[in-house]
């Protein structure tokens, strides 16, 4: 089979014939029908993980995977060939206090000894991938593979951010950034019963945000949207999917009393906070990473009920170089998806 392989960091991927993956006793061989392309994949190719002590190369990237069950190991049961599945790509220990409380995305061992499909073990830039059986989530028939793949990372990240912030129906939510995460966060927040404010500096995306159901669409190009959020009455939850620290500071100015800013994008830098404002208004800033397997299953059901779908550009696996270059040049508006033969 031909797969996109990173032989070493900071070198292009190569389409190369690789053996069919081995399947361990507790693993499942999945035929990849769609694999989303995430900025994390670019960081991997550029060698970012090696700077943190991880040197997984050679490696096949790709962690946003949807496909069909092909075969399984001796200790796996209750599966049938052709079962539609989404892959939960984060591998946890299953024993620590986080895992036992259903928050495996915060697994203490997982954070210390990262194991993840497409990041430290071969992923979905290939026709086949082998994954642990407990990392599979049933995929409802109403969601096609190309739409399901981005829900496993981009969608789950913003869904968990909203859940972790304690979002309740009737609250007002601001989604900062209308990219791969933000346009899904808008749809998810609305499905959860929130009044949604979309913040984007792109005029074309402002139109799309309105079409996706945003109750208010504000330009983030200027530096006065904090005041405009306050004019609306403030927001109870603001989810930042951007790396723009100035925009994050501005959205904090629009938080309502007891409001929460959730950082959902992995960004290096410092975010200044005035303790007086946050103490007196009882506000908080929190981070949110991915989500749990149960939350992924909940998100897929929510997507069926409310028609939540990513806007995707679809490409054959052979065009992976073009896709990565489009992502580097910020030409992919929402999510690119690779579809292996």
C-alpha positions as CSV (number, residue, x, y, z in Angstrom):
1,X,0.0,0.0,0.0
2,X,1.1,3.6,-0.7
3,X,1.2,5.8,2.4
4,X,2.5,9.3,3.1
5,X,5.6,8.8,5.3
6,X,7.7,11.3,7.2
7,X,11.2,9.8,7.2
8,X,12.7,12.5,9.4
9,X,11.5,15.9,10.7
10,X,11.7,19.0,8.5
11,X,11.7,16.9,5.2
12,X,8.8,16.5,2.8
13,X,6.5,13.5,3.1
14,X,7.2,10.7,0.6
15,X,4.5,8.5,-0.9
16,X,6.0,5.1,-0.4
17,X,4.9,1.5,-0.4
18,X,4.7,0.3,3.2
19,X,3.6,-3.1,4.6
20,X,0.1,-3.7,5.8
21,X,0.1,-2.7,9.5
22,X,0.5,-5.5,12.1
23,X,-2.6,-6.0,14.3
24,X,-2.0,-6.8,17.9
25,X,-4.3,-9.0,20.0
26,X,-6.2,-5.9,21.3
27,X,-6.0,-3.9,18.0
28,X,-8.2,-3.4,15.0
29,X,-7.3,-2.9,11.4
30,X,-9.3,0.0,10.0
31,X,-9.7,0.8,6.3
32,X,-9.2,4.6,6.2
33,X,-12.0,6.3,4.2
34,X,-11.1,9.8,5.2
35,X,-8.4,11.6,7.2
36,X,-8.6,15.2,8.2
37,X,-5.5,17.4,7.9
38,X,-4.7,19.4,11.1
39,X,-2.1,22.1,11.8
40,X,-0.6,19.6,14.2
41,X,0.3,17.4,11.2
42,X,2.4,20.3,9.9
43,X,4.1,20.7,13.3
44,X,4.9,17.0,13.2
45,X,6.4,17.2,9.7
46,X,8.4,20.3,10.7
47,X,9.9,18.4,13.7
48,X,8.1,20.2,16.5
49,X,7.6,17.0,18.5
50,X,11.3,16.3,18.4
51,X,11.9,19.5,20.4
52,X,9.8,18.0,23.2
53,X,11.8,14.8,23.3
54,X,9.6,12.7,20.9
55,X,11.4,11.3,17.9
56,X,8.8,9.0,16.3
57,X,10.2,9.0,12.7
58,X,9.7,7.4,10.3
59,X,6.0,7.9,10.8
60,X,2.8,8.1,8.8
61,X,0.9,11.2,10.1
62,X,-2.9,11.7,10.3
63,X,-5.1,11.6,13.5
64,X,-8.5,12.7,12.3
65,X,-9.6,9.3,11.0
66,X,-12.9,7.7,9.9
67,X,-13.2,4.4,8.2
68,X,-14.4,0.8,8.3
69,X,-13.4,-2.2,10.4
70,X,-11.5,-4.7,8.3
71,X,-10.1,-7.2,10.9
72,X,-9.1,-7.5,14.5
73,X,-6.9,-9.3,17.0
74,X,-7.7,-12.4,19.1
75,X,-8.8,-10.5,22.2
76,X,-11.3,-8.2,20.4
77,X,-14.9,-9.1,20.2
78,X,-18.3,-7.5,19.2
79,X,-17.1,-6.2,15.9
80,X,-18.1,-7.0,12.3
81,X,-16.2,-6.4,9.1
82,X,-17.5,-3.1,7.6
83,X,-18.5,-1.5,10.9
84,X,-18.3,2.3,10.4
85,X,-16.0,3.9,13.1
86,X,-14.3,7.1,14.1
87,X,-10.9,6.9,15.7
88,X,-10.2,8.4,19.1
89,X,-6.6,9.2,18.5
90,X,-5.3,9.9,22.1
91,X,-4.1,6.8,23.9
92,X,-4.5,6.8,27.7
93,X,-3.3,4.5,30.4
94,X,-6.8,3.7,31.7
95,X,-5.5,3.5,35.3
96,X,-4.8,7.0,36.6
97,X,-7.3,9.2,38.4
98,X,-8.1,11.2,35.2
99,X,-8.8,8.0,33.2
100,X,-10.9,6.5,36.0
101,X,-13.0,9.6,36.2
102,X,-13.7,9.6,32.4
103,X,-11.2,12.4,31.5
104,X,-8.7,10.3,29.6
105,X,-7.6,13.3,27.6
106,X,-5.9,14.5,30.7
107,X,-4.3,11.2,31.4
108,X,-1.2,11.7,33.6
109,X,0.8,9.0,31.9
110,X,-0.4,10.0,28.4
111,X,0.9,13.5,28.9
112,X,4.2,12.3,30.2
113,X,4.6,9.4,27.6
114,X,2.6,10.6,24.7
115,X,1.1,7.8,22.6
116,X,-1.2,8.9,19.8
117,X,-2.3,7.7,16.5
118,X,-0.7,9.8,13.8
119,X,1.6,11.5,16.2
120,X,3.7,8.8,17.8
121,X,2.4,5.8,15.9
122,X,1.4,5.4,12.3
123,X,-1.8,7.3,11.4
124,X,-4.3,7.9,8.7
125,X,-2.3,9.2,5.7
126,X,-2.6,5.6,4.4
127,X,-5.3,3.2,3.2
128,X,-5.0,1.2,6.4
129,X,-4.3,2.0,10.1
130,X,-4.1,-0.2,13.1
131,X,-5.5,1.2,16.4
132,X,-6.4,-0.1,19.8
133,X,-9.9,-1.5,19.9
134,X,-11.0,0.8,22.8
135,X,-10.1,3.8,20.6
136,X,-12.9,3.2,18.2
137,X,-16.3,5.0,18.4
138,X,-19.3,3.8,16.3
139,X,-20.0,6.2,13.5
140,X,-23.7,6.8,12.8
141,X,-24.7,6.1,9.2
142,X,-26.1,9.6,8.8
143,X,-22.6,11.1,8.8
144,X,-20.3,10.5,5.8
145,X,-16.7,9.7,6.3
146,X,-15.3,13.0,5.0
147,X,-17.5,14.9,7.4
148,X,-16.8,12.6,10.4
149,X,-13.0,12.7,10.2
150,X,-12.6,16.4,11.4
151,X,-15.1,15.8,14.2
152,X,-12.6,13.5,15.9
153,X,-10.2,16.4,16.6
154,X,-11.4,19.8,15.5
155,X,-15.0,19.2,16.5
156,X,-14.2,17.3,19.7
157,X,-11.8,20.0,20.8
158,X,-14.4,22.8,20.7
159,X,-17.2,20.6,22.0
160,X,-15.2,19.7,25.1
161,X,-14.2,23.3,25.5
162,X,-17.9,24.3,25.7
163,X,-18.8,21.4,28.0
164,X,-15.8,22.1,30.3
165,X,-16.8,25.8,30.5
166,X,-20.2,24.7,31.8
167,X,-22.2,26.0,28.9
168,X,-26.0,25.9,29.5
169,X,-28.9,26.7,27.1
170,X,-29.7,30.4,26.9
171,X,-26.2,31.5,27.6
172,X,-24.3,33.7,25.2
173,X,-21.1,32.3,23.6
174,X,-18.4,34.1,21.5
175,X,-16.4,31.9,19.1
176,X,-13.1,33.7,18.3
177,X,-11.8,32.6,14.9
178,X,-13.8,30.9,12.1
179,X,-11.3,28.3,10.9
180,X,-11.3,24.6,11.2
181,X,-12.3,24.7,14.9
182,X,-14.3,27.9,15.0
183,X,-16.8,27.1,12.3
184,X,-17.6,23.8,14.1
185,X,-17.7,25.5,17.5
186,X,-20.3,27.9,16.2
187,X,-22.6,25.1,15.0
188,X,-22.0,23.1,18.2
189,X,-22.7,26.0,20.5
190,X,-26.0,26.8,18.7
191,X,-27.0,23.1,19.0
192,X,-26.3,23.3,22.7
193,X,-28.9,26.1,23.0
194,X,-26.6,29.1,23.1
195,X,-26.9,32.5,21.6
196,X,-23.8,32.6,19.4
197,X,-21.5,35.5,18.5
198,X,-19.0,34.8,15.7
199,X,-15.8,36.8,15.7
200,X,-13.7,36.8,12.5
201,X,-11.6,39.2,10.6
202,X,-12.5,37.6,7.2
203,X,-15.4,39.2,5.4
204,X,-16.1,36.0,3.4
205,X,-16.2,34.0,6.7
206,X,-18.5,36.6,8.2
207,X,-21.1,35.7,5.6
208,X,-20.5,32.0,6.1
209,X,-20.8,32.4,9.9
210,X,-24.2,33.9,9.4
211,X,-25.3,31.1,7.1
212,X,-24.1,28.5,9.7
213,X,-26.5,30.1,12.2
214,X,-24.6,32.7,14.2
215,X,-27.0,35.1,15.9
216,X,-24.4,37.9,15.8
217,X,-21.4,38.3,13.5
218,X,-18.7,40.8,14.5
219,X,-15.5,41.8,12.8
220,X,-12.4,40.9,14.7
221,X,-10.3,43.1,12.4
222,X,-10.6,46.2,14.6
223,X,-9.7,46.4,18.3
224,X,-13.1,47.4,19.6
225,X,-15.0,44.2,19.6
226,X,-14.7,43.9,23.4
227,X,-16.9,47.0,23.7
228,X,-19.3,45.6,21.1
229,X,-19.6,42.4,23.1
230,X,-20.3,44.4,26.3
231,X,-23.0,46.3,24.3
232,X,-24.6,43.0,23.7
233,X,-24.6,42.3,27.5
234,X,-21.3,40.5,27.5
235,X,-20.6,36.8,26.8
236,X,-20.8,34.0,29.3
237,X,-18.3,31.8,27.5
238,X,-15.7,32.8,24.9
239,X,-13.8,30.1,23.1
240,X,-10.6,31.2,21.5
241,X,-9.4,29.1,18.5
242,X,-6.9,31.7,17.4
243,X,-3.2,32.3,18.1
244,X,-3.7,36.1,18.2
245,X,-3.0,37.2,21.8
246,X,-4.3,40.7,21.2
247,X,-7.6,39.3,20.0
248,X,-7.7,37.1,23.2
249,X,-7.2,40.1,25.4
250,X,-9.9,42.0,23.5
251,X,-12.4,39.2,23.9
252,X,-11.7,39.1,27.6
253,X,-12.9,42.7,27.8
254,X,-16.3,41.4,26.6
255,X,-16.8,38.7,29.2
256,X,-19.8,39.0,31.4
257,X,-19.6,38.7,35.2
258,X,-18.7,35.0,36.0
259,X,-17.8,34.6,32.3
260,X,-15.2,32.1,31.1
261,X,-12.5,32.4,28.5
262,X,-11.5,29.0,27.1
263,X,-8.2,28.6,25.3
264,X,-8.7,25.8,22.7
265,X,-5.6,26.4,20.5
266,X,-2.2,25.3,21.6
267,X,-0.3,28.5,21.5
268,X,3.1,29.5,22.9
269,X,3.2,32.8,24.6
270,X,1.9,34.8,27.6
271,X,-1.6,36.2,28.1
272,X,-1.6,39.2,30.5
273,X,-4.5,39.2,33.0
274,X,-5.5,41.9,35.4
275,X,-6.4,40.0,38.6
276,X,-8.6,42.9,39.8
277,X,-11.1,42.5,37.0
278,X,-11.2,38.7,37.3
279,X,-11.5,38.7,41.1
280,X,-14.3,41.3,41.2
281,X,-16.2,39.9,38.3
282,X,-15.5,36.3,39.3
283,X,-14.3,35.5,35.8
284,X,-11.9,32.7,34.8
285,X,-9.5,31.6,32.1
286,X,-9.1,27.9,31.4
287,X,-7.5,25.6,28.9
288,X,-9.2,22.7,27.2
289,X,-7.5,19.9,25.4
290,X,-9.4,17.5,23.1
291,X,-12.1,15.6,25.0
292,X,-13.0,12.1,26.0
293,X,-14.2,9.1,24.1
294,X,-17.7,9.5,25.6
295,X,-17.7,13.1,24.5
296,X,-16.8,12.1,21.0
297,X,-19.7,9.7,21.0
298,X,-22.0,12.5,22.3
299,X,-20.7,14.9,19.7
300,X,-21.5,12.4,16.9
301,X,-25.1,12.0,18.2
302,X,-25.4,15.8,18.4
303,X,-24.2,16.1,14.9
304,X,-26.9,13.8,13.7
305,X,-29.6,15.5,15.6
306,X,-28.7,19.1,14.5
307,X,-27.0,18.6,11.2
308,X,-23.5,19.7,12.4
309,X,-21.0,19.2,9.6
310,X,-17.6,20.6,8.8
311,X,-17.0,22.5,5.6
312,X,-14.3,20.4,3.9
313,X,-12.1,20.4,0.9
314,X,-11.6,16.8,-0.4
315,X,-8.4,15.5,-1.9
316,X,-7.0,12.1,-2.9
317,X,-4.0,11.0,-0.7
318,X,-1.7,11.5,-3.7
319,X,-2.2,15.3,-3.3
320,X,-1.0,15.4,0.3
321,X,1.9,17.8,-0.6
322,X,-0.5,20.3,-2.2
323,X,-2.8,20.1,0.8
324,X,0.0,20.8,3.3
325,X,1.2,23.7,1.2
326,X,-2.3,25.2,1.0
327,X,-2.5,24.8,4.8
328,X,0.9,26.5,5.3
329,X,-0.3,29.4,3.1
330,X,-3.6,29.7,5.0
331,X,-5.5,28.9,1.8
332,X,-7.6,26.1,3.4
333,X,-10.6,28.0,4.7
334,X,-12.0,25.3,7.1
335,X,-10.8,21.7,6.8
336,X,-9.0,19.7,4.2
337,X,-9.7,15.9,4.1
338,X,-7.6,13.2,2.4
339,X,-9.4,10.3,1.0
340,X,-7.1,7.3,0.3
341,X,-8.0,4.9,-2.5
